[in-house]
Amino acid sequence: MRAAYVSHFDAQNPLAALEVGDMPQPEQRDHWTTVAVHAASLNHHDLWSLRGVGLRQQQLPMILGTDAAGVTPDGQEVVVHSVIGGNHGQAVPAGEARSLLSEKYPGTLAEYVSVPTANLLPKPAALSWAEAACMPTAYLTAYRMLFGVAGLTPGKRVLIQGAGGGVSTAAIALAAAAGIEVFATSRSAVKRERAAALGASHVTSPEARLPARVDAVLESVGAATWSQSVKAVKPGGVIAVCGATTGDQPGAELTRIFFHEITVRGVTMGSRDDLAALLNFCATSSVRPVIDSEVRLQDVATGMAKLASGHHFGKIVVSV
């Protein structure tokens, strides 16, 4: 089968480590299902894998990808929940540590992917293949940050850093649909304009002073915005962190964090139940993933290059 995979590690030029070629099809395993992938989407996790973060040399070649929507052998249209381990019964050994597809088990940027059968959810008919493929990582992470970790409800206020990325665009759309007041930041005037059109009520550059403090901050940028995030949140508020695309060495702002009793919480995606709730939310509302562009599997390097450049707004989808 055709697949996009890590052939070696390159910390400085991750795209040089990307290959598209033939890989073995998944072997049949008890309590696992092989899904024919119709669409997948790209995430920064893929770029980190190409750099060698989270993988060891002996695991190579490793198929990339954490998102997918496709069809099971009996014709069911499904969305893949890509968190493996934890409460998946007989599918993996008891006590196996949590991992994501493409970390221990081959990922979704391929014609076929094998996952625990318990990780499959019905694809809502209201969502296209491309839209469904955006859900399991970026949209699931944003959903859990907003409603699980931050506990936001209608009328609350949130700051979303770095408008334009997959998680941030997901969070803007989901929060606005839920009646949450959205502040968003971007250094790009074009992205600020698009964030406003997506539902953000106040959009500014990261350095600008906000008109009011927020109940929660969704942080995926890292060092470049951390200080502002800490200063923007109300005493007793929450900063939910799901990434650090500009590095993870910001000024800690520890004095402000302890004095104002701010909660800092890390987030990596969400549970199967979270994904089910998210799919239902989108299927029964007007919320649809923002898709920047679509590429074919054989052209995945073009999509990866755009992801690495930061010039995208929304998700980059791979059609298989």
SETI-12190 format. One record per residue (C-alpha): residue number from 1; residue in three letters; chain; z, x, y. Coordinates in steps of 0.02 Angstrom, whole numbers. Layout:
BEGIN
@num:NUM | residuo:ALA | cadena:A | up:Z | east:X | north:Y .
...
This chain:
BEGIN
@num:1 | residuo:MET | cadena:A | up:0 | east:0 | north:0 .
@num:2 | residuo:ARG | cadena:A | up:-24 | east:53 | north:181 .
@num:3 | residuo:ALA | cadena:A | up:133 | east:97 | north:278 .
@num:4 | residuo:ALA | cadena:A | up:195 | east:189 | north:433 .
@num:5 | residuo:TYR | cadena:A | up:324 | east:320 | north:387 .
@num:6 | residuo:VAL | cadena:A | up:421 | east:474 | north:441 .
@num:7 | residuo:SER | cadena:A | up:337 | east:627 | north:366 .
@num:8 | residuo:HIS | cadena:A | up:452 | east:757 | north:446 .
@num:9 | residuo:PHE | cadena:A | up:570 | east:764 | north:595 .
@num:10 | residuo:ASP | cadena:A | up:521 | east:812 | north:772 .
@num:11 | residuo:ALA | cadena:A | up:661 | east:796 | north:900 .
@num:12 | residuo:GLN | cadena:A | up:549 | east:842 | north:1048 .
@num:13 | residuo:ASN | cadena:A | up:390 | east:749 | north:1001 .
@num:14 | residuo:PRO | cadena:A | up:436 | east:606 | north:884 .
@num:15 | residuo:LEU | cadena:A | up:260 | east:537 | north:878 .
@num:16 | residuo:ALA | cadena:A | up:205 | east:697 | north:791 .
@num:17 | residuo:ALA | cadena:A | up:316 | east:648 | north:644 .
@num:18 | residuo:LEU | cadena:A | up:231 | east:479 | north:621 .
@num:19 | residuo:GLU | cadena:A | up:106 | east:452 | north:480 .
@num:20 | residuo:VAL | cadena:A | up:7 | east:300 | north:423 .
@num:21 | residuo:GLY | cadena:A | up:-54 | east:308 | north:244 .
@num:22 | residuo:ASP | cadena:A | up:-30 | east:254 | north:65 .
@num:23 | residuo:MET | cadena:A | up:145 | east:233 | north:-6 .
@num:24 | residuo:PRO | cadena:A | up:204 | east:162 | north:-173 .
@num:25 | residuo:GLN | cadena:A | up:232 | east:-26 | north:-178 .
@num:26 | residuo:PRO | cadena:A | up:412 | east:-82 | north:-198 .
@num:27 | residuo:GLU | cadena:A | up:477 | east:-87 | north:-376 .
@num:28 | residuo:GLN | cadena:A | up:546 | east:-250 | north:-445 .
@num:29 | residuo:ARG | cadena:A | up:737 | east:-257 | north:-440 .
@num:30 | residuo:ASP | cadena:A | up:861 | east:-390 | north:-491 .
@num:31 | residuo:HIS | cadena:A | up:920 | east:-497 | north:-345 .
@num:32 | residuo:TRP | cadena:A | up:788 | east:-423 | north:-229 .
@num:33 | residuo:THR | cadena:A | up:625 | east:-502 | north:-169 .
@num:34 | residuo:THR | cadena:A | up:464 | east:-416 | north:-118 .
@num:35 | residuo:VAL | cadena:A | up:393 | east:-493 | north:41 .
@num:36 | residuo:ALA | cadena:A | up:211 | east:-479 | north:95 .
@num:37 | residuo:VAL | cadena:A | up:232 | east:-431 | north:277 .
@num:38 | residuo:HIS | cadena:A | up:129 | east:-530 | north:405 .
@num:39 | residuo:ALA | cadena:A | up:207 | east:-456 | north:561 .
@num:40 | residuo:ALA | cadena:A | up:339 | east:-328 | north:609 .
@num:41 | residuo:SER | cadena:A | up:399 | east:-262 | north:776 .
@num:42 | residuo:LEU | cadena:A | up:447 | east:-93 | north:847 .
@num:43 | residuo:ASN | cadena:A | up:620 | east:-37 | north:903 .
@num:44 | residuo:HIS | cadena:A | up:698 | east:121 | north:975 .
@num:45 | residuo:HIS | cadena:A | up:777 | east:141 | north:804 .
@num:46 | residuo:ASP | cadena:A | up:604 | east:194 | north:743 .
@num:47 | residuo:LEU | cadena:A | up:593 | east:331 | north:875 .
@num:48 | residuo:TRP | cadena:A | up:767 | east:394 | north:830 .
@num:49 | residuo:SER | cadena:A | up:715 | east:401 | north:646 .
@num:50 | residuo:LEU | cadena:A | up:562 | east:505 | north:691 .
@num:51 | residuo:ARG | cadena:A | up:678 | east:624 | north:783 .
@num:52 | residuo:GLY | cadena:A | up:787 | east:639 | north:628 .
@num:53 | residuo:VAL | cadena:A | up:936 | east:537 | north:685 .
@num:54 | residuo:GLY | cadena:A | up:1015 | east:443 | north:540 .
@num:55 | residuo:LEU | cadena:A | up:903 | east:517 | north:406 .
@num:56 | residuo:ARG | cadena:A | up:910 | east:672 | north:297 .
@num:57 | residuo:GLN | cadena:A | up:766 | east:782 | north:245 .
@num:58 | residuo:GLN | cadena:A | up:785 | east:733 | north:62 .
@num:59 | residuo:GLN | cadena:A | up:753 | east:549 | north:107 .
@num:60 | residuo:LEU | cadena:A | up:577 | east:584 | north:169 .
@num:61 | residuo:PRO | cadena:A | up:451 | east:509 | north:172 .
@num:62 | residuo:MET | cadena:A | up:540 | east:353 | north:237 .
@num:63 | residuo:ILE | cadena:A | up:447 | east:195 | north:287 .
@num:64 | residuo:LEU | cadena:A | up:496 | east:141 | north:463 .
@num:65 | residuo:GLY | cadena:A | up:538 | east:-31 | north:531 .
@num:66 | residuo:THR | cadena:A | up:685 | east:-150 | north:537 .
@num:67 | residuo:ASP | cadena:A | up:597 | east:-314 | north:583 .
@num:68 | residuo:ALA | cadena:A | up:480 | east:-421 | north:479 .
@num:69 | residuo:ALA | cadena:A | up:417 | east:-595 | north:443 .
@num:70 | residuo:GLY | cadena:A | up:310 | east:-632 | north:291 .
@num:71 | residuo:VAL | cadena:A | up:283 | east:-727 | north:130 .
@num:72 | residuo:THR | cadena:A | up:376 | east:-718 | north:-36 .
@num:73 | residuo:PRO | cadena:A | up:284 | east:-718 | north:-204 .
@num:74 | residuo:ASP | cadena:A | up:315 | east:-905 | north:-222 .
@num:75 | residuo:GLY | cadena:A | up:239 | east:-942 | north:-52 .
@num:76 | residuo:GLN | cadena:A | up:393 | east:-962 | north:58 .
@num:77 | residuo:GLU | cadena:A | up:374 | east:-908 | north:239 .
@num:78 | residuo:VAL | cadena:A | up:527 | east:-802 | north:282 .
@num:79 | residuo:VAL | cadena:A | up:611 | east:-694 | north:412 .
@num:80 | residuo:VAL | cadena:A | up:697 | east:-536 | north:350 .
@num:81 | residuo:HIS | cadena:A | up:877 | east:-496 | north:395 .
@num:82 | residuo:SER | cadena:A | up:876 | east:-307 | north:382 .
@num:83 | residuo:VAL | cadena:A | up:1061 | east:-265 | north:373 .
@num:84 | residuo:ILE | cadena:A | up:1094 | east:-206 | north:195 .
@num:85 | residuo:GLY | cadena:A | up:1266 | east:-186 | north:116 .
@num:86 | residuo:GLY | cadena:A | up:1426 | east:-279 | north:150 .
@num:87 | residuo:ASN | cadena:A | up:1425 | east:-456 | north:81 .
@num:88 | residuo:HIS | cadena:A | up:1265 | east:-460 | north:-19 .
@num:89 | residuo:GLY | cadena:A | up:1339 | east:-489 | north:-192 .
@num:90 | residuo:GLN | cadena:A | up:1245 | east:-414 | north:-337 .
@num:91 | residuo:ALA | cadena:A | up:1101 | east:-347 | north:-232 .
@num:92 | residuo:VAL | cadena:A | up:1186 | east:-181 | north:-194 .
@num:93 | residuo:PRO | cadena:A | up:1334 | east:-89 | north:-271 .
@num:94 | residuo:ALA | cadena:A | up:1506 | east:-155 | north:-221 .
@num:95 | residuo:GLY | cadena:A | up:1574 | east:-67 | north:-69 .
@num:96 | residuo:GLU | cadena:A | up:1406 | east:7 | north:-15 .
@num:97 | residuo:ALA | cadena:A | up:1413 | east:53 | north:169 .
@num:98 | residuo:ARG | cadena:A | up:1309 | east:-49 | north:290 .
@num:99 | residuo:SER | cadena:A | up:1135 | east:16 | north:328 .
@num:100 | residuo:LEU | cadena:A | up:977 | east:-50 | north:408 .
@num:101 | residuo:LEU | cadena:A | up:808 | east:-54 | north:325 .
@num:102 | residuo:SER | cadena:A | up:723 | east:116 | north:349 .
@num:103 | residuo:GLU | cadena:A | up:891 | east:207 | north:339 .
@num:104 | residuo:LYS | cadena:A | up:929 | east:201 | north:152 .
@num:105 | residuo:TYR | cadena:A | up:798 | east:77 | north:91 .
@num:106 | residuo:PRO | cadena:A | up:614 | east:79 | north:144 .
@num:107 | residuo:GLY | cadena:A | up:576 | east:-18 | north:303 .
@num:108 | residuo:THR | cadena:A | up:459 | east:-155 | north:360 .
@num:109 | residuo:LEU | cadena:A | up:309 | east:-64 | north:436 .
@num:110 | residuo:ALA | cadena:A | up:211 | east:-86 | north:276 .
@num:111 | residuo:GLU | cadena:A | up:108 | east:-213 | north:182 .
@num:112 | residuo:TYR | cadena:A | up:260 | east:-253 | north:74 .
@num:113 | residuo:VAL | cadena:A | up:447 | east:-234 | north:92 .
@num:114 | residuo:SER | cadena:A | up:584 | east:-265 | north:-36 .
@num:115 | residuo:VAL | cadena:A | up:749 | east:-338 | north:22 .
@num:116 | residuo:PRO | cadena:A | up:900 | east:-424 | north:-56 .
@num:117 | residuo:THR | cadena:A | up:851 | east:-605 | north:-86 .
@num:118 | residuo:ALA | cadena:A | up:1007 | east:-658 | north:10 .
@num:119 | residuo:ASN | cadena:A | up:931 | east:-574 | north:165 .
@num:120 | residuo:LEU | cadena:A | up:789 | east:-698 | north:178 .
@num:121 | residuo:LEU | cadena:A | up:791 | east:-846 | north:296 .
@num:122 | residuo:PRO | cadena:A | up:658 | east:-982 | north:315 .
@num:123 | residuo:LYS | cadena:A | up:537 | east:-949 | north:456 .
@num:124 | residuo:PRO | cadena:A | up:541 | east:-1094 | north:579 .
@num:125 | residuo:ALA | cadena:A | up:371 | east:-1178 | north:590 .
@num:126 | residuo:ALA | cadena:A | up:387 | east:-1178 | north:779 .
@num:127 | residuo:LEU | cadena:A | up:380 | east:-988 | north:784 .
@num:128 | residuo:SER | cadena:A | up:222 | east:-887 | north:758 .
@num:129 | residuo:TRP | cadena:A | up:222 | east:-737 | north:642 .
@num:130 | residuo:ALA | cadena:A | up:231 | east:-620 | north:792 .
@num:131 | residuo:GLU | cadena:A | up:374 | east:-717 | north:872 .
@num:132 | residuo:ALA | cadena:A | up:473 | east:-724 | north:709 .
@num:133 | residuo:ALA | cadena:A | up:452 | east:-537 | north:686 .
@num:134 | residuo:CYS | cadena:A | up:541 | east:-505 | north:851 .
@num:135 | residuo:MET | cadena:A | up:701 | east:-592 | north:798 .
@num:136 | residuo:PRO | cadena:A | up:798 | east:-484 | north:673 .
@num:137 | residuo:THR | cadena:A | up:839 | east:-334 | north:785 .
@num:138 | residuo:ALA | cadena:A | up:820 | east:-355 | north:973 .
@num:139 | residuo:TYR | cadena:A | up:845 | east:-543 | north:985 .
@num:140 | residuo:LEU | cadena:A | up:984 | east:-544 | north:856 .
@num:141 | residuo:THR | cadena:A | up:1073 | east:-403 | north:948 .
@num:142 | residuo:ALA | cadena:A | up:1057 | east:-492 | north:1115 .
@num:143 | residuo:TYR | cadena:A | up:1117 | east:-656 | north:1039 .
@num:144 | residuo:ARG | cadena:A | up:1273 | east:-575 | north:965 .
@num:145 | residuo:MET | cadena:A | up:1311 | east:-478 | north:1125 .
@num:146 | residuo:LEU | cadena:A | up:1301 | east:-634 | north:1233 .
@num:147 | residuo:PHE | cadena:A | up:1385 | east:-765 | north:1125 .
@num:148 | residuo:GLY | cadena:A | up:1485 | east:-669 | north:995 .
@num:149 | residuo:VAL | cadena:A | up:1554 | east:-514 | north:1081 .
@num:150 | residuo:ALA | cadena:A | up:1554 | east:-569 | north:1264 .
@num:151 | residuo:GLY | cadena:A | up:1589 | east:-752 | north:1221 .
@num:152 | residuo:LEU | cadena:A | up:1487 | east:-813 | north:1368 .
@num:153 | residuo:THR | cadena:A | up:1469 | east:-999 | north:1403 .
@num:154 | residuo:PRO | cadena:A | up:1371 | east:-1101 | north:1533 .
@num:155 | residuo:GLY | cadena:A | up:1422 | east:-1056 | north:1709 .
@num:156 | residuo:LYS | cadena:A | up:1477 | east:-879 | north:1667 .
@num:157 | residuo:ARG | cadena:A | up:1390 | east:-728 | north:1742 .
@num:158 | residuo:VAL | cadena:A | up:1312 | east:-578 | north:1652 .
@num:159 | residuo:LEU | cadena:A | up:1232 | east:-415 | north:1707 .
@num:160 | residuo:ILE | cadena:A | up:1089 | east:-354 | north:1596 .
@num:161 | residuo:GLN | cadena:A | up:1043 | east:-174 | north:1624 .
@num:162 | residuo:GLY | cadena:A | up:866 | east:-107 | north:1605 .
@num:163 | residuo:ALA | cadena:A | up:757 | east:-262 | north:1615 .
@num:164 | residuo:GLY | cadena:A | up:599 | east:-234 | north:1514 .
@num:165 | residuo:GLY | cadena:A | up:659 | east:-175 | north:1345 .
@num:166 | residuo:GLY | cadena:A | up:665 | east:-286 | north:1191 .
@num:167 | residuo:VAL | cadena:A | up:853 | east:-321 | north:1196 .
@num:168 | residuo:SER | cadena:A | up:860 | east:-346 | north:1384 .
@num:169 | residuo:THR | cadena:A | up:714 | east:-468 | north:1391 .
@num:170 | residuo:ALA | cadena:A | up:788 | east:-562 | north:1244 .
@num:171 | residuo:ALA | cadena:A | up:957 | east:-571 | north:1330 .
@num:172 | residuo:ILE | cadena:A | up:882 | east:-635 | north:1493 .
@num:173 | residuo:ALA | cadena:A | up:788 | east:-774 | north:1405 .
@num:174 | residuo:LEU | cadena:A | up:932 | east:-825 | north:1292 .
@num:175 | residuo:ALA | cadena:A | up:1063 | east:-820 | north:1430 .
@num:176 | residuo:ALA | cadena:A | up:958 | east:-918 | north:1554 .
@num:177 | residuo:ALA | cadena:A | up:923 | east:-1051 | north:1421 .
@num:178 | residuo:ALA | cadena:A | up:1110 | east:-1066 | north:1389 .
@num:179 | residuo:GLY | cadena:A | up:1152 | east:-1096 | north:1573 .
@num:180 | residuo:ILE | cadena:A | up:1224 | east:-923 | north:1605 .
@num:181 | residuo:GLU | cadena:A | up:1192 | east:-844 | north:1775 .
@num:182 | residuo:VAL | cadena:A | up:1092 | east:-684 | north:1747 .
@num:183 | residuo:PHE | cadena:A | up:1093 | east:-526 | north:1851 .
@num:184 | residuo:ALA | cadena:A | up:969 | east:-394 | north:1794 .
@num:185 | residuo:THR | cadena:A | up:919 | east:-218 | north:1846 .
@num:186 | residuo:SER | cadena:A | up:764 | east:-111 | north:1835 .
@num:187 | residuo:ARG | cadena:A | up:692 | east:36 | north:1930 .
@num:188 | residuo:SER | cadena:A | up:521 | east:-46 | north:1919 .
@num:189 | residuo:ALA | cadena:A | up:475 | east:-177 | north:2049 .
@num:190 | residuo:VAL | cadena:A | up:352 | east:-254 | north:1927 .
@num:191 | residuo:LYS | cadena:A | up:485 | east:-271 | north:1792 .
@num:192 | residuo:ARG | cadena:A | up:608 | east:-345 | north:1918 .
@num:193 | residuo:GLU | cadena:A | up:479 | east:-477 | north:1963 .
@num:194 | residuo:ARG | cadena:A | up:448 | east:-518 | north:1780 .
@num:195 | residuo:ALA | cadena:A | up:636 | east:-527 | north:1745 .
@num:196 | residuo:ALA | cadena:A | up:654 | east:-654 | north:1884 .
@num:197 | residuo:ALA | cadena:A | up:513 | east:-758 | north:1811 .
@num:198 | residuo:LEU | cadena:A | up:600 | east:-750 | north:1642 .
@num:199 | residuo:GLY | cadena:A | up:759 | east:-828 | north:1712 .
@num:200 | residuo:ALA | cadena:A | up:862 | east:-694 | north:1801 .
@num:201 | residuo:SER | cadena:A | up:934 | east:-765 | north:1962 .
@num:202 | residuo:HIS | cadena:A | up:968 | east:-597 | north:2045 .
@num:203 | residuo:VAL | cadena:A | up:866 | east:-441 | north:2006 .
@num:204 | residuo:THR | cadena:A | up:893 | east:-271 | north:2086 .
@num:205 | residuo:SER | cadena:A | up:879 | east:-84 | north:2060 .
@num:206 | residuo:PRO | cadena:A | up:1021 | east:-3 | north:1961 .
@num:207 | residuo:GLU | cadena:A | up:1091 | east:82 | north:2116 .
@num:208 | residuo:ALA | cadena:A | up:1104 | east:-76 | north:2222 .
@num:209 | residuo:ARG | cadena:A | up:1267 | east:-167 | north:2249 .
@num:210 | residuo:LEU | cadena:A | up:1279 | east:-335 | north:2161 .
@num:211 | residuo:PRO | cadena:A | up:1324 | east:-491 | north:2261 .
@num:212 | residuo:ALA | cadena:A | up:1471 | east:-529 | north:2144 .
@num:213 | residuo:ARG | cadena:A | up:1560 | east:-459 | north:1993 .
@num:214 | residuo:VAL | cadena:A | up:1510 | east:-521 | north:1821 .
@num:215 | residuo:ASP | cadena:A | up:1604 | east:-583 | north:1669 .
@num:216 | residuo:ALA | cadena:A | up:1509 | east:-466 | north:1553 .
@num:217 | residuo:VAL | cadena:A | up:1382 | east:-326 | north:1553 .
@num:218 | residuo:LEU | cadena:A | up:1251 | east:-295 | north:1420 .
@num:219 | residuo:GLU | cadena:A | up:1222 | east:-108 | north:1415 .
@num:220 | residuo:SER | cadena:A | up:1078 | east:-25 | north:1322 .
@num:221 | residuo:VAL | cadena:A | up:1027 | east:107 | north:1448 .
@num:222 | residuo:GLY | cadena:A | up:1173 | east:229 | north:1439 .
@num:223 | residuo:ALA | cadena:A | up:1211 | east:372 | north:1557 .
@num:224 | residuo:ALA | cadena:A | up:1095 | east:313 | north:1696 .
@num:225 | residuo:THR | cadena:A | up:1183 | east:145 | north:1720 .
@num:226 | residuo:TRP | cadena:A | up:1356 | east:164 | north:1643 .
@num:227 | residuo:SER | cadena:A | up:1452 | east:192 | north:1804 .
@num:228 | residuo:GLN | cadena:A | up:1375 | east:38 | north:1884 .
@num:229 | residuo:SER | cadena:A | up:1413 | east:-65 | north:1728 .
@num:230 | residuo:VAL | cadena:A | up:1598 | east:-21 | north:1735 .
@num:231 | residuo:LYS | cadena:A | up:1606 | east:-59 | north:1922 .
@num:232 | residuo:ALA | cadena:A | up:1511 | east:-223 | north:1905 .
@num:233 | residuo:VAL | cadena:A | up:1621 | east:-310 | north:1777 .
@num:234 | residuo:LYS | cadena:A | up:1773 | east:-415 | north:1825 .
@num:235 | residuo:PRO | cadena:A | up:1949 | east:-361 | north:1777 .
@num:236 | residuo:GLY | cadena:A | up:1973 | east:-414 | north:1597 .
@num:237 | residuo:GLY | cadena:A | up:1785 | east:-424 | north:1570 .
@num:238 | residuo:VAL | cadena:A | up:1677 | east:-357 | north:1429 .
@num:239 | residuo:ILE | cadena:A | up:1545 | east:-221 | north:1418 .
@num:240 | residuo:ALA | cadena:A | up:1441 | east:-242 | north:1261 .
@num:241 | residuo:VAL | cadena:A | up:1346 | east:-84 | north:1213 .
@num:242 | residuo:CYS | cadena:A | up:1198 | east:-81 | north:1095 .
@num:243 | residuo:GLY | cadena:A | up:1108 | east:79 | north:1144 .
@num:244 | residuo:ALA | cadena:A | up:1093 | east:229 | north:1257 .
@num:245 | residuo:THR | cadena:A | up:910 | east:264 | north:1291 .
@num:246 | residuo:THR | cadena:A | up:952 | east:382 | north:1435 .
@num:247 | residuo:GLY | cadena:A | up:1086 | east:476 | north:1338 .
@num:248 | residuo:ASP | cadena:A | up:1267 | east:448 | north:1292 .
@num:249 | residuo:GLN | cadena:A | up:1357 | east:566 | north:1412 .
@num:250 | residuo:PRO | cadena:A | up:1396 | east:460 | north:1564 .
@num:251 | residuo:GLY | cadena:A | up:1549 | east:479 | north:1672 .
@num:252 | residuo:ALA | cadena:A | up:1679 | east:391 | north:1566 .
@num:253 | residuo:GLU | cadena:A | up:1759 | east:293 | north:1710 .
@num:254 | residuo:LEU | cadena:A | up:1916 | east:285 | north:1603 .
@num:255 | residuo:THR | cadena:A | up:2033 | east:253 | north:1748 .
@num:256 | residuo:ARG | cadena:A | up:1938 | east:98 | north:1799 .
@num:257 | residuo:ILE | cadena:A | up:1923 | east:40 | north:1618 .
@num:258 | residuo:PHE | cadena:A | up:2109 | east:47 | north:1580 .
@num:259 | residuo:PHE | cadena:A | up:2168 | east:-11 | north:1752 .
@num:260 | residuo:HIS | cadena:A | up:2056 | east:-165 | north:1749 .
@num:261 | residuo:GLU | cadena:A | up:2083 | east:-193 | north:1562 .
@num:262 | residuo:ILE | cadena:A | up:1897 | east:-193 | north:1526 .
@num:263 | residuo:THR | cadena:A | up:1844 | east:-213 | north:1344 .
@num:264 | residuo:VAL | cadena:A | up:1704 | east:-99 | north:1284 .
@num:265 | residuo:ARG | cadena:A | up:1625 | east:-157 | north:1121 .
@num:266 | residuo:GLY | cadena:A | up:1485 | east:-81 | north:1019 .
@num:267 | residuo:VAL | cadena:A | up:1356 | east:-197 | north:940 .
@num:268 | residuo:THR | cadena:A | up:1230 | east:-165 | north:801 .
@num:269 | residuo:MET | cadena:A | up:1127 | east:-320 | north:768 .
@num:270 | residuo:GLY | cadena:A | up:1221 | east:-466 | north:686 .
@num:271 | residuo:SER | cadena:A | up:1256 | east:-560 | north:527 .
@num:272 | residuo:ARG | cadena:A | up:1140 | east:-669 | north:424 .
@num:273 | residuo:ASP | cadena:A | up:1229 | east:-822 | north:494 .
@num:274 | residuo:ASP | cadena:A | up:1199 | east:-757 | north:671 .
@num:275 | residuo:LEU | cadena:A | up:1014 | east:-739 | north:632 .
@num:276 | residuo:ALA | cadena:A | up:1007 | east:-916 | north:561 .
@num:277 | residuo:ALA | cadena:A | up:1088 | east:-984 | north:718 .
@num:278 | residuo:LEU | cadena:A | up:970 | east:-885 | north:828 .
@num:279 | residuo:LEU | cadena:A | up:815 | east:-947 | north:736 .
@num:280 | residuo:ASN | cadena:A | up:877 | east:-1126 | north:755 .
@num:281 | residuo:PHE | cadena:A | up:915 | east:-1098 | north:940 .
@num:282 | residuo:CYS | cadena:A | up:737 | east:-1038 | north:973 .
@num:283 | residuo:ALA | cadena:A | up:654 | east:-1167 | north:861 .
@num:284 | residuo:THR | cadena:A | up:741 | east:-1312 | north:950 .
@num:285 | residuo:SER | cadena:A | up:724 | east:-1245 | north:1127 .
@num:286 | residuo:SER | cadena:A | up:590 | east:-1172 | north:1239 .
@num:287 | residuo:VAL | cadena:A | up:649 | east:-993 | north:1208 .
@num:288 | residuo:ARG | cadena:A | up:511 | east:-884 | north:1137 .
@num:289 | residuo:PRO | cadena:A | up:509 | east:-695 | north:1121 .
@num:290 | residuo:VAL | cadena:A | up:425 | east:-600 | north:1260 .
@num:291 | residuo:ILE | cadena:A | up:285 | east:-501 | north:1178 .
@num:292 | residuo:ASP | cadena:A | up:214 | east:-355 | north:1276 .
@num:293 | residuo:SER | cadena:A | up:71 | east:-317 | north:1156 .
@num:294 | residuo:GLU | cadena:A | up:14 | east:-321 | north:976 .
@num:295 | residuo:VAL | cadena:A | up:-60 | east:-177 | north:875 .
@num:296 | residuo:ARG | cadena:A | up:-126 | east:-164 | north:699 .
@num:297 | residuo:LEU | cadena:A | up:-30 | east:-63 | north:570 .
@num:298 | residuo:GLN | cadena:A | up:-160 | east:75 | north:571 .
@num:299 | residuo:ASP | cadena:A | up:-140 | east:86 | north:762 .
@num:300 | residuo:VAL | cadena:A | up:50 | east:90 | north:760 .
@num:301 | residuo:ALA | cadena:A | up:51 | east:260 | north:848 .
@num:302 | residuo:THR | cadena:A | up:-18 | east:173 | north:1004 .
@num:303 | residuo:GLY | cadena:A | up:127 | east:51 | north:1002 .
@num:304 | residuo:MET | cadena:A | up:254 | east:189 | north:970 .
@num:305 | residuo:ALA | cadena:A | up:186 | east:289 | north:1117 .
@num:306 | residuo:LYS | cadena:A | up:204 | east:139 | north:1232 .
@num:307 | residuo:LEU | cadena:A | up:381 | east:109 | north:1169 .
@num:308 | residuo:ALA | cadena:A | up:426 | east:291 | north:1201 .
@num:309 | residuo:SER | cadena:A | up:352 | east:286 | north:1376 .
@num:310 | residuo:GLY | cadena:A | up:458 | east:138 | north:1430 .
@num:311 | residuo:HIS | cadena:A | up:307 | east:55 | north:1510 .
@num:312 | residuo:HIS | cadena:A | up:322 | east:-103 | north:1406 .
@num:313 | residuo:PHE | cadena:A | up:402 | east:-270 | north:1450 .
@num:314 | residuo:GLY | cadena:A | up:463 | east:-360 | north:1296 .
@num:315 | residuo:LYS | cadena:A | up:424 | east:-326 | north:1114 .
@num:316 | residuo:ILE | cadena:A | up:282 | east:-229 | north:1036 .
@num:317 | residuo:VAL | cadena:A | up:224 | east:-317 | north:878 .
@num:318 | residuo:VAL | cadena:A | up:134 | east:-241 | north:730 .
@num:319 | residuo:SER | cadena:A | up:16 | east:-357 | north:636 .
@num:320 | residuo:VAL | cadena:A | up:-3 | east:-314 | north:453 .
